[in-house]
Amino acid sequence: MILSDSQIFIALFTALVTGILALRLGIALYK
């Protein structure tokens, strides 16, 4: 399967947002 640049960018952006939300949730639970 060939991914286009836009699909790769969307995947990276989604992963980044998910990581940030998970980090914020982890910090909130830690406190």
Phi, psi and omega in degrees: 000132181259128179261140177274166181300322182294320180294320179295316180298317180297319180296316180294318180297317179297317180296321180295313180298317180298318180296318180295316180297319180295320180294315179297319180295318180297318179294319180297318180289326181295321179283000000 
